[in-house]
Amino acid sequence: MPHLELSLRCRAKDEPWLERALTDLGAMSVTLLDPQADTTNEQAILEPGVGETPLWADCLVVALFDEAVPREPLLAALESIDPRADLASASFRVVDDQDWVRAWMDQFQPMAFGTRTWIVPWDHELPEAAQAANAAVVRLDPGLAFGSGTHATTALCLEWLDGLDLSGKTVLDFGCGSGILALAALKLGAARAVGVDNDPQAILATTDNALRNGVAERMNVHLPPEEPKATYPVVVANILAIALEALADVLASRVAPGGVIALSGILKGQDEDLVRRYAAWFDDLVVTQREDWVRITGRRRGH
């Protein structure tokens, strides 16, 4: 069944009000886009600071309604609820329906990492190799959070976890996204996993994926203000280099003496500064590259 798409611009400070108004009027989804995205003036938003939800100064808000919703009454109702809405910028179009889940599944196929780790769409048939007795299979639905294993940074971290002896250990996944790394650690033998992310959607996605995989009782997920201050024998942080630099003290403090860390989300060329930064706490720092991305691993000093 086709749907009706409404697009209009708003200022960042007015976005929460407009999103609430559209939802109250029956929008099935509300998406925020950069209105400059097709021009050379695109404003990039990379890794947000802890606790931040950044937006462009001006946003393009796209809402999806049932096709039968009348257009003019919808705009009139929107103006009555939120007079700040820029109705002069409003435009409508009809978008064809499609099997969104199937479209995603066609792109996301079972993937193997290391010697026994498998990431498999949650309702996809298991490949024969993933049915081996020692296979560590994560059934995943990334939802709206980053992390399906298809990106080089995630693959680097999965391969690192696959090569560790995690039996009985607790693993911290800092910047957990979909929870893919924490889930893989649990399937590889970790006793517990803790996920931390500043995106509430990531908290929901990780919790949902933990339930799908039957490991929810061994997984704890937190926003940064709620994160317990603890140390771990294994820490993995797949975020961007700028965040790894800013959070170096925090991440180092989470690794127990003698514990190991993996840092990823780093472009080639950004690794040298980070190696120097983390050398204040870690020995045996090793850089591993895949495509244009690198992973840094090291061991925390102390006994």
Phi and psi in degrees as GROMACS dihedral restraints (atoms count N, CA, C in turn):
[ dihedral_restraints ]
;  ai    aj    ak    al  type     phi  dphi    fc
    3     4     5     6     1   -67.1    20    10
    4     5     6     7     1   161.4    20    10
    6     7     8     9     1  -127.1    20    10
    7     8     9    10     1   160.2    20    10
    9    10    11    12     1   -99.8    20    10
   10    11    12    13     1   124.2    20    10
   12    13    14    15     1  -107.2    20    10
   13    14    15    16     1   126.4    20    10
   15    16    17    18     1  -110.4    20    10
   16    17    18    19     1   126.7    20    10
   18    19    20    21     1  -120.4    20    10
   19    20    21    22     1   136.4    20    10
   21    22    23    24     1  -158.0    20    10
   22    23    24    25     1   158.6    20    10
   24    25    26    27     1   -95.7    20    10
   25    26    27    28     1   155.7    20    10
   27    28    29    30     1  -156.1    20    10
   28    29    30    31     1   162.7    20    10
   30    31    32    33     1   -79.6    20    10
   31    32    33    34     1   150.2    20    10
   33    34    35    36     1   -55.3    20    10
   34    35    36    37     1   -40.5    20    10
   36    37    38    39     1   -67.9    20    10
   37    38    39    40     1   -20.6    20    10
   39    40    41    42     1   -95.2    20    10
   40    41    42    43     1    -6.6    20    10
   42    43    44    45     1   -58.1    20    10
   43    44    45    46     1   -46.5    20    10
   45    46    47    48     1   -57.7    20    10
   46    47    48    49     1   -39.0    20    10
   48    49    50    51     1   -67.5    20    10
   49    50    51    52     1   -43.2    20    10
   51    52    53    54     1   -66.0    20    10
   52    53    54    55     1   -42.4    20    10
   54    55    56    57     1   -61.3    20    10
   55    56    57    58     1   -42.3    20    10
   57    58    59    60     1   -63.3    20    10
   58    59    60    61     1   -42.3    20    10
   60    61    62    63     1   -63.3    20    10
   61    62    63    64     1   -43.6    20    10
   63    64    65    66     1   -64.0    20    10
   64    65    66    67     1   -40.2    20    10
   66    67    68    69     1   -64.6    20    10
   67    68    69    70     1   -42.0    20    10
   69    70    71    72     1   -63.2    20    10
   70    71    72    73     1   -27.3    20    10
   72    73    74    75     1   -86.9    20    10
   73    74    75    76     1     3.1    20    10
   75    76    77    78     1   103.2    20    10
   76    77    78    79     1    13.4    20    10
   78    79    80    81     1   -61.0    20    10
   79    80    81    82     1   132.4    20    10
   81    82    83    84     1   -80.0    20    10
   82    83    84    85     1   -23.7    20    10
   84    85    86    87     1  -157.7    20    10
   85    86    87    88     1   151.9    20    10
   87    88    89    90     1  -132.4    20    10
   88    89    90    91     1   122.9    20    10
   90    91    92    93     1  -119.0    20    10
   91    92    93    94     1   139.9    20    10
   93    94    95    96     1  -107.8    20    10
   94    95    96    97     1   129.2    20    10
   96    97    98    99     1  -128.7    20    10
   97    98    99   100     1   160.2    20    10
   99   100   101   102     1   -79.8    20    10
  100   101   102   103     1   117.5    20    10
  102   103   104   105     1   -65.9    20    10
  103   104   105   106     1   -14.7    20    10
  105   106   107   108     1   -96.3    20    10
  106   107   108   109     1     9.8    20    10
  108   109   110   111     1   -59.7    20    10
  109   110   111   112     1   -24.0    20    10
  111   112   113   114     1   -99.9    20    10
  112   113   114   115     1    15.7    20    10
  114   115   116   117     1  -124.6    20    10
  115   116   117   118     1   172.5    20    10
  117   118   119   120     1   -75.4    20    10
  118   119   120   121     1    -4.4    20    10
  120   121   122   123     1   -97.5    20    10
  121   122   123   124     1    17.2    20    10
  123   124   125   126     1   -55.9    20    10
  124   125   126   127     1   135.2    20    10
  126   127   128   129     1   -99.6    20    10
  127   128   129   130     1   107.6    20    10
  129   130   131   132     1   -75.0    20    10
  130   131   132   133     1   136.5    20    10
  132   133   134   135     1  -117.1    20    10
  133   134   135   136     1   116.2    20    10
  135   136   137   138     1   -99.6    20    10
  136   137   138   139     1  -128.6    20    10
  138   139   140   141     1   -78.1    20    10
  139   140   141   142     1   119.8    20    10
  141   142   143   144     1   -72.1    20    10
  142   143   144   145     1   156.5    20    10
  144   145   146   147     1   -68.2    20    10
  145   146   147   148     1   161.4    20    10
  147   148   149   150     1   -58.8    20    10
  148   149   150   151     1   127.3    20    10
  150   151   152   153     1    82.9    20    10
  151   152   153   154     1     0.8    20    10
  153   154   155   156     1   -98.6    20    10
  154   155   156   157     1   147.6    20    10
  156   157   158   159     1  -128.0    20    10
  157   158   159   160     1    86.3    20    10
  159   160   161   162     1   -75.7    20    10
  160   161   162   163     1   149.7    20    10
  162   163   164   165     1  -133.8    20    10
  163   164   165   166     1   162.1    20    10
  165   166   167   168     1   -68.9    20    10
  166   167   168   169     1   159.3    20    10
  168   169   170   171     1   -59.6    20    10
  169   170   171   172     1   -38.5    20    10
  171   172   173   174     1  -121.8    20    10
  172   173   174   175     1   139.0    20    10
  174   175   176   177     1  -118.4    20    10
  175   176   177   178     1   149.0    20    10
  177   178   179   180     1  -100.1    20    10
  178   179   180   181     1   116.9    20    10
  180   181   182   183     1  -101.1    20    10
  181   182   183   184     1   125.2    20    10
  183   184   185   186     1  -119.4    20    10
  184   185   186   187     1   119.4    20    10
  186   187   188   189     1  -117.1    20    10
  187   188   189   190     1   142.5    20    10
  189   190   191   192     1  -112.3    20    10
  190   191   192   193     1   126.7    20    10
  192   193   194   195     1  -124.0    20    10
  193   194   195   196     1   167.2    20    10
  195   196   197   198     1   -61.2    20    10
  196   197   198   199     1   140.7    20    10
  198   199   200   201     1   -60.1    20    10
  199   200   201   202     1   -25.7    20    10
  201   202   203   204     1   -76.6    20    10
  202   203   204   205     1   -11.0    20    10
  204   205   206   207     1   -64.6    20    10
  205   206   207   208     1   125.9    20    10
  207   208   209   210     1   -69.8    20    10
  208   209   210   211     1   137.5    20    10
  210   211   212   213     1   -73.4    20    10
  211   212   213   214     1   -53.3    20    10
  213   214   215   216     1   -63.1    20    10
  214   215   216   217     1   -45.8    20    10
  216   217   218   219     1   -60.9    20    10
  217   218   219   220     1   -32.7    20    10
  219   220   221   222     1   -63.6    20    10
  220   221   222   223     1   -44.7    20    10
  222   223   224   225     1   -65.8    20    10
  223   224   225   226     1   -39.4    20    10
  225   226   227   228     1   -64.1    20    10
  226   227   228   229     1   -41.7    20    10
  228   229   230   231     1   -66.1    20    10
  229   230   231   232     1   -38.1    20    10
  231   232   233   234     1   -64.1    20    10
  232   233   234   235     1   -42.1    20    10
  234   235   236   237     1   -65.3    20    10
  235   236   237   238     1   -35.6    20    10
  237   238   239   240     1   -70.8    20    10
  238   239   240   241     1   -31.9    20    10
  240   241   242   243     1   -80.6    20    10
  241   242   243   244     1   -41.8    20    10
  243   244   245   246     1  -136.9    20    10
  244   245   246   247     1    90.0    20    10
  246   247   248   249     1   -64.9    20    10
  247   248   249   250     1   -10.5    20    10
  249   250   251   252     1   -79.7    20    10
  250   251   252   253     1   -10.1    20    10
  252   253   254   255     1   -61.8    20    10
  253   254   255   256     1   133.1    20    10
  255   256   257   258     1   -85.1    20    10
  256   257   258   259     1    81.3    20    10
  258   259   260   261     1   -69.3    20    10
  259   260   261   262     1   -20.7    20    10
  261   262   263   264     1   -63.9    20    10
  262   263   264   265     1   -24.7    20    10
  264   265   266   267     1   -92.4    20    10
  265   266   267   268     1    -1.0    20    10
  267   268   269   270     1   -70.4    20    10
  268   269   270   271     1   140.9    20    10
  270   271   272   273     1  -145.1    20    10
  271   272   273   274     1   150.1    20    10
  273   274   275   276     1  -118.7    20    10
  274   275   276   277     1   151.6    20    10
  276   277   278   279     1  -154.6    20    10
  277   278   279   280     1   153.5    20    10
  279   280   281   282     1   -94.2    20    10
  280   281   282   283     1   128.3    20    10
  282   283   284   285     1  -113.1    20    10
  283   284   285   286     1   134.8    20    10
  285   286   287   288     1   -68.8    20    10
  286   287   288   289     1   143.9    20    10
  288   289   290   291     1   -74.9    20    10
  289   290   291   292     1   156.1    20    10
  291   292   293   294     1  -155.5    20    10
  292   293   294   295     1   167.4    20    10
  294   295   296   297     1   -81.0    20    10
  295   296   297   298     1    90.5    20    10
  297   298   299   300     1   -61.9    20    10
  298   299   300   301     1   -40.5    20    10
  300   301   302   303     1   -63.2    20    10
  301   302   303   304     1   -44.3    20    10
  303   304   305   306     1   -65.5    20    10
  304   305   306   307     1   -38.7    20    10
  306   307   308   309     1   -60.3    20    10
  307   308   309   310     1   -39.8    20    10
  309   310   311   312     1   -68.2    20    10
  310   311   312   313     1   -43.0    20    10
  312   313   314   315     1   -62.2    20    10
  313   314   315   316     1   -34.4    20    10
  315   316   317   318     1   -63.3    20    10
  316   317   318   319     1   -27.2    20    10
  318   319   320   321     1   -91.7    20    10
  319   320   321   322     1   -28.9    20    10
  321   322   323   324     1  -105.2    20    10
  322   323   324   325     1   103.2    20    10
  324   325   326   327     1  -108.4    20    10
  325   326   327   328     1   162.3    20    10
  327   328   329   330     1   -55.0    20    10
  328   329   330   331     1   137.8    20    10
  330   331   332   333     1  -133.1    20    10
  331   332   333   334     1   142.1    20    10
  333   334   335   336     1  -107.3    20    10
  334   335   336   337     1   143.9    20    10
  336   337   338   339     1  -136.3    20    10
  337   338   339   340     1   131.1    20    10
  339   340   341   342     1    66.4    20    10
  340   341   342   343     1  -144.1    20    10
  342   343   344   345     1   -94.5    20    10
  343   344   345   346     1   -21.4    20    10
  345   346   347   348     1  -150.6    20    10
  346   347   348   349     1     4.7    20    10
  348   349   350   351     1   -90.0    20    10
  349   350   351   352     1   130.3    20    10
  351   352   353   354     1  -126.7    20    10
  352   353   354   355     1   135.3    20    10
  354   355   356   357     1  -112.0    20    10
  355   356   357   358     1   121.3    20    10
  357   358   359   360     1  -132.0    20    10
  358   359   360   361     1   132.4    20    10
  360   361   362   363     1   -51.5    20    10
  361   362   363   364     1   143.0    20    10
  363   364   365   366     1   -60.2    20    10
  364   365   366   367     1   -26.7    20    10
  366   367   368   369     1  -116.6    20    10
  367   368   369   370     1    21.4    20    10
  369   370   371   372     1   -90.1    20    10
  370   371   372   373     1   145.0    20    10
  372   373   374   375     1   -65.2    20    10
  373   374   375   376     1   138.8    20    10
  375   376   377   378     1   -71.1    20    10
  376   377   378   379     1   130.7    20    10
  378   379   380   381     1   -61.8    20    10
  379   380   381   382     1   156.7    20    10
  381   382   383   384     1   -58.2    20    10
  382   383   384   385     1   -42.1    20    10
  384   385   386   387     1   -63.8    20    10
  385   386   387   388     1   -28.5    20    10
  387   388   389   390     1   -79.2    20    10
  388   389   390   391     1    -3.8    20    10
  390   391   392   393     1   -94.9    20    10
  391   392   393   394     1     3.7    20    10
  393   394   395   396     1   -63.3    20    10
  394   395   396   397     1   153.1    20    10
  396   397   398   399     1   -60.5    20    10
  397   398   399   400     1   -33.7    20    10
  399   400   401   402     1   -96.6    20    10
  400   401   402   403     1     7.1    20    10
  402   403   404   405     1   -68.4    20    10
  403   404   405   406     1   138.2    20    10
  405   406   407   408     1  -105.4    20    10
  406   407   408   409     1   100.9    20    10
  408   409   410   411     1  -105.7    20    10
  409   410   411   412     1   125.2    20    10
  411   412   413   414     1  -108.4    20    10
  412   413   414   415     1   120.0    20    10
  414   415   416   417     1   -89.0    20    10
  415   416   417   418     1   120.9    20    10
  417   418   419   420     1  -126.7    20    10
  418   419   420   421     1   137.4    20    10
  420   421   422   423     1  -126.5    20    10
  421   422   423   424     1    99.1    20    10
  423   424   425   426     1   -59.6    20    10
  424   425   426   427     1   -24.5    20    10
  426   427   428   429     1    59.5    20    10
  427   428   429   430     1  -131.1    20    10
  429   430   431   432     1   -98.3    20    10
  430   431   432   433     1     7.2    20    10
  432   433   434   435     1  -106.8    20    10
  433   434   435   436     1   148.9    20    10
  435   436   437   438     1   -68.1    20    10
  436   437   438   439     1   139.5    20    10
  438   439   440   441     1   126.8    20    10
  439   440   441   442     1    90.9    20    10
  441   442   443   444     1  -123.9    20    10
  442   443   444   445     1    -3.9    20    10
  444   445   446   447     1    95.8    20    10
  445   446   447   448     1   -11.1    20    10
  447   448   449   450     1   -78.4    20    10
  448   449   450   451     1   -20.2    20    10
  450   451   452   453     1   -85.7    20    10
  451   452   453   454     1   144.7    20    10
  453   454   455   456     1   -58.1    20    10
  454   455   456   457     1   -36.1    20    10
  456   457   458   459     1   -65.3    20    10
  457   458   459   460     1   -41.2    20    10
  459   460   461   462     1   -67.7    20    10
  460   461   462   463     1   -41.3    20    10
  462   463   464   465     1   -60.3    20    10
  463   464   465   466     1   -42.1    20    10
  465   466   467   468     1   -60.3    20    10
  466   467   468   469     1   -41.1    20    10
  468   469   470   471     1   -71.1    20    10
  469   470   471   472     1   -39.8    20    10
  471   472   473   474     1   -62.9    20    10
  472   473   474   475     1   -42.5    20    10
  474   475   476   477     1   -64.2    20    10
  475   476   477   478     1   -36.5    20    10
  477   478   479   480     1   -65.7    20    10
  478   479   480   481     1   -46.9    20    10
  480   481   482   483     1   -61.2    20    10
  481   482   483   484     1   -39.5    20    10
  483   484   485   486     1   -61.0    20    10
  484   485   486   487     1   -28.2    20    10
  486   487   488   489     1   -88.9    20    10
  487   488   489   490     1    -0.6    20    10
  489   490   491   492     1   -97.1    20    10
  490   491   492   493     1   157.6    20    10
  492   493   494   495     1   -93.4    20    10
  493   494   495   496     1   103.3    20    10
  495   496   497   498     1   -99.6    20    10
  496   497   498   499     1     4.3    20    10
  498   499   500   501     1   -53.7    20    10
  499   500   501   502     1   121.6    20    10
  501   502   503   504     1    75.5    20    10
  502   503   504   505     1     2.5    20    10
  504   505   506   507     1   -95.7    20    10
  505   506   507   508     1   161.1    20    10
  507   508   509   510     1  -106.4    20    10
  508   509   510   511     1   132.7    20    10
  510   511   512   513     1  -115.4    20    10
  511   512   513   514     1   133.9    20    10
  513   514   515   516     1  -100.3    20    10
  514   515   516   517     1   124.0    20    10
  516   517   518   519     1  -108.3    20    10
  517   518   519   520     1   100.4    20    10
  519   520   521   522     1   -94.3    20    10
  520   521   522   523     1   115.4    20    10
  522   523   524   525     1    86.6    20    10
  523   524   525   526     1    55.8    20    10
  525   526   527   528     1   -73.8    20    10
  526   527   528   529     1   -22.1    20    10
  528   529   530   531     1    58.4    20    10
  529   530   531   532     1  -117.8    20    10
  531   532   533   534     1   -77.8    20    10
  532   533   534   535     1    -9.4    20    10
  534   535   536   537     1    89.1    20    10
  535   536   537   538     1     7.9    20    10
  537   538   539   540     1   -57.1    20    10
  538   539   540   541     1   -40.7    20    10
  540   541   542   543     1   -74.9    20    10
  541   542   543   544     1   -41.9    20    10
  543   544   545   546     1   -63.3    20    10
  544   545   546   547     1   -41.4    20    10
  546   547   548   549     1   -64.4    20    10
  547   548   549   550     1   -43.2    20    10
  549   550   551   552     1   -60.9    20    10
  550   551   552   553     1   -41.4    20    10
  552   553   554   555     1   -59.8    20    10
  553   554   555   556     1   -43.0    20    10
  555   556   557   558     1   -64.8    20    10
  556   557   558   559     1   -42.0    20    10
  558   559   560   561     1   -68.3    20    10
  559   560   561   562     1   -23.3    20    10
  561   562   563   564     1   -87.1    20    10
  562   563   564   565     1     2.5    20    10
  564   565   566   567     1   117.1    20    10
  565   566   567   568     1    -3.3    20    10
  567   568   569   570     1   -61.8    20    10
  568   569   570   571     1   144.4    20    10
  570   571   572   573     1   -74.1    20    10
  571   572   573   574     1   -39.6    20    10
  573   574   575   576     1  -146.4    20    10
  574   575   576   577     1   161.5    20    10
  576   577   578   579     1  -140.5    20    10
  577   578   579   580     1   145.5    20    10
  579   580   581   582     1  -123.2    20    10
  580   581   582   583     1   127.2    20    10
  582   583   584   585     1  -110.0    20    10
  583   584   585   586     1   140.1    20    10
  585   586   587   588     1  -130.8    20    10
  586   587   588   589     1   133.1    20    10
  588   589   590   591     1  -155.8    20    10
  589   590   591   592     1   146.7    20    10
  591   592   593   594     1   -89.4    20    10
  592   593   594   595     1     2.9    20    10
  594   595   596   597     1  -104.1    20    10
  595   596   597   598     1   115.9    20    10
  597   598   599   600     1   -56.9    20    10
  598   599   600   601     1   -31.2    20    10
  600   601   602   603     1   -64.2    20    10
  601   602   603   604     1   -35.2    20    10
  603   604   605   606     1   -65.6    20    10
  604   605   606   607     1   -37.3    20    10
  606   607   608   609     1   -61.7    20    10
  607   608   609   610     1   -43.9    20    10
  609   610   611   612     1   -65.9    20    10
  610   611   612   613     1   -44.9    20    10
  612   613   614   615     1   -63.6    20    10
  613   614   615   616     1   -43.4    20    10
  615   616   617   618     1   -63.7    20    10
  616   617   618   619     1   -44.0    20    10
  618   619   620   621     1   -61.4    20    10
  619   620   621   622     1   -44.0    20    10
  621   622   623   624     1   -63.5    20    10
  622   623   624   625     1   -43.8    20    10
  624   625   626   627     1   -67.3    20    10
  625   626   627   628     1   -33.7    20    10
  627   628   629   630     1   -64.3    20    10
  628   629   630   631     1   -40.3    20    10
  630   631   632   633     1   -64.4    20    10
  631   632   633   634     1   -43.4    20    10
  633   634   635   636     1   -59.3    20    10
  634   635   636   637     1   -33.5    20    10
  636   637   638   639     1   -94.7    20    10
  637   638   639   640     1     2.9    20    10
  639   640   641   642     1    69.8    20    10
  640   641   642   643     1    26.8    20    10
  642   643   644   645     1  -124.2    20    10
  643   644   645   646     1    16.6    20    10
  645   646   647   648     1   -59.4    20    10
  646   647   648   649     1   -32.6    20    10
  648   649   650   651     1   -71.2    20    10
  649   650   651   652     1   -13.8    20    10
  651   652   653   654     1  -108.7    20    10
  652   653   654   655     1     8.6    20    10
  654   655   656   657     1  -121.5    20    10
  655   656   657   658     1   132.0    20    10
  657   658   659   660     1  -121.3    20    10
  658   659   660   661     1   135.9    20    10
  660   661   662   663     1  -127.8    20    10
  661   662   663   664     1   136.2    20    10
  663   664   665   666     1  -140.1    20    10
  664   665   666   667     1   147.3    20    10
  666   667   668   669     1   -74.6    20    10
  667   668   669   670     1   154.4    20    10
  669   670   671   672     1   -52.1    20    10
  670   671   672   673     1   -41.9    20    10
  672   673   674   675     1   -64.2    20    10
  673   674   675   676     1   -21.7    20    10
  675   676   677   678     1  -100.4    20    10
  676   677   678   679     1    -1.0    20    10
  678   679   680   681     1   -66.2    20    10
  679   680   681   682     1   128.3    20    10
  681   682   683   684     1   -69.1    20    10
  682   683   684   685     1   139.3    20    10
  684   685   686   687     1   -83.4    20    10
  685   686   687   688     1    99.5    20    10
  687   688   689   690     1  -139.0    20    10
  688   689   690   691     1   170.7    20    10
  690   691   692   693     1  -116.0    20    10
  691   692   693   694     1   153.2    20    10
  693   694   695   696     1  -135.9    20    10
  694   695   696   697     1   149.1    20    10
  696   697   698   699     1   -74.3    20    10
  697   698   699   700     1   -20.4    20    10
  699   700   701   702     1  -138.2    20    10
  700   701   702   703     1   126.7    20    10
  702   703   704   705     1  -131.1    20    10
  703   704   705   706     1   134.8    20    10
  705   706   707   708     1  -130.6    20    10
  706   707   708   709     1   134.1    20    10
  708   709   710   711     1  -133.2    20    10
  709   710   711   712     1   103.6    20    10
  711   712   713   714     1  -104.2    20    10
  712   713   714   715     1    77.7    20    10
  714   715   716   717     1  -130.2    20    10
  715   716   717   718     1  -171.6    20    10
  717   718   719   720     1   -87.6    20    10
  718   719   720   721     1   161.1    20    10
  720   721   722   723     1   -57.5    20    10
  721   722   723   724     1   -39.6    20    10
  723   724   725   726     1   -62.9    20    10
  724   725   726   727     1   -35.9    20    10
  726   727   728   729     1   -74.7    20    10
  727   728   729   730     1   -37.5    20    10
  729   730   731   732     1   -62.8    20    10
  730   731   732   733     1   -35.8    20    10
  732   733   734   735     1   -67.7    20    10
  733   734   735   736     1   -48.0    20    10
  735   736   737   738     1   -67.8    20    10
  736   737   738   739     1   -30.9    20    10
  738   739   740   741     1  -102.2    20    10
  739   740   741   742     1    15.3    20    10
  741   742   743   744     1   -56.7    20    10
  742   743   744   745     1   -46.4    20    10
  744   745   746   747     1   -60.2    20    10
  745   746   747   748     1   -43.6    20    10
  747   748   749   750     1   -64.8    20    10
  748   749   750   751     1   -48.5    20    10
  750   751   752   753     1   -65.1    20    10
  751   752   753   754     1   -40.9    20    10
  753   754   755   756     1   -61.4    20    10
  754   755   756   757     1   -37.1    20    10
  756   757   758   759     1   -71.6    20    10
  757   758   759   760     1   -15.6    20    10
  759   760   761   762     1   -87.2    20    10
  760   761   762   763     1   -11.7    20    10
  762   763   764   765     1   -95.0    20    10
  763   764   765   766     1   124.0    20    10
  765   766   767   768     1   -67.3    20    10
  766   767   768   769     1   151.3    20    10
  768   769   770   771     1   -52.2    20    10
  769   770   771   772     1   130.1    20    10
  771   772   773   774     1    84.3    20    10
  772   773   774   775     1    -7.3    20    10
  774   775   776   777     1   -77.8    20    10
  775   776   777   778     1   172.4    20    10
  777   778   779   780     1  -120.8    20    10
  778   779   780   781     1   155.6    20    10
  780   781   782   783     1  -136.9    20    10
  781   782   783   784     1   147.4    20    10
  783   784   785   786     1  -126.8    20    10
  784   785   786   787     1   129.0    20    10
  786   787   788   789     1  -116.3    20    10
  787   788   789   790     1   130.1    20    10
  789   790   791   792     1  -144.8    20    10
  790   791   792   793     1  -178.2    20    10
  792   793   794   795     1    88.4    20    10
  793   794   795   796     1    22.3    20    10
  795   796   797   798     1  -111.5    20    10
  796   797   798   799     1   125.7    20    10
  798   799   800   801     1   -77.1    20    10
  799   800   801   802     1   146.8    20    10
  801   802   803   804     1   -56.6    20    10
  802   803   804   805     1   132.0    20    10
  804   805   806   807     1   105.4    20    10
  805   806   807   808     1   -22.2    20    10
  807   808   809   810     1   -93.4    20    10
  808   809   810   811     1    -8.7    20    10
  810   811   812   813     1   -74.5    20    10
  811   812   813   814     1   -31.9    20    10
  813   814   815   816     1   -62.5    20    10
  814   815   816   817     1   -45.6    20    10
  816   817   818   819     1   -64.8    20    10
  817   818   819   820     1   -38.0    20    10
  819   820   821   822     1   -70.4    20    10
  820   821   822   823     1   -36.9    20    10
  822   823   824   825     1   -60.6    20    10
  823   824   825   826     1   -44.1    20    10
  825   826   827   828     1   -63.2    20    10
  826   827   828   829     1   -40.1    20    10
  828   829   830   831     1   -64.4    20    10
  829   830   831   832     1   -47.1    20    10
  831   832   833   834     1   -81.1    20    10
  832   833   834   835     1   -12.2    20    10
  834   835   836   837     1   -64.7    20    10
  835   836   837   838     1   -14.6    20    10
  837   838   839   840     1   -66.5    20    10
  838   839   840   841     1   -22.2    20    10
  840   841   842   843     1  -124.3    20    10
  841   842   843   844     1   -21.9    20    10
  843   844   845   846     1  -120.8    20    10
  844   845   846   847     1   144.5    20    10
  846   847   848   849     1  -106.2    20    10
  847   848   849   850     1   173.2    20    10
  849   850   851   852     1    54.6    20    10
  850   851   852   853     1    40.2    20    10
  852   853   854   855     1   -73.1    20    10
  853   854   855   856     1   126.0    20    10
  855   856   857   858     1  -126.9    20    10
  856   857   858   859     1   135.1    20    10
  858   859   860   861     1  -106.1    20    10
  859   860   861   862     1   127.0    20    10
  861   862   863   864     1  -121.7    20    10
  862   863   864   865     1   131.0    20    10
  864   865   866   867     1  -111.3    20    10
  865   866   867   868     1   141.8    20    10
  867   868   869   870     1  -139.8    20    10
  868   869   870   871     1   123.7    20    10
  870   871   872   873     1    54.9    20    10
  871   872   873   874     1  -127.7    20    10
  873   874   875   876     1   -96.4    20    10
  874   875   876   877     1    10.0    20    10
  876   877   878   879     1  -116.1    20    10
  877   878   879   880     1   154.3    20    10
  879   880   881   882     1  -132.4    20    10
  880   881   882   883     1   159.5    20    10
  882   883   884   885     1  -122.9    20    10
  883   884   885   886     1   137.6    20    10
  885   886   887   888     1  -113.7    20    10
  886   887   888   889     1   129.4    20    10
  888   889   890   891     1  -123.4    20    10
  889   890   891   892     1   152.4    20    10
  891   892   893   894     1  -163.4    20    10
  892   893   894   895     1   171.8    20    10
  894   895   896   897     1  -120.2    20    10
  895   896   897   898     1   133.0    20    10
  897   898   899   900     1   -70.4    20    10
  898   899   900   901     1   134.2    20    10
  900   901   902   903     1   -68.1    20    10
  901   902   903   904     1   155.1    20    10
  903   904   905   906     1   117.0    20    10
  904   905   906   907     1   177.7    20    10
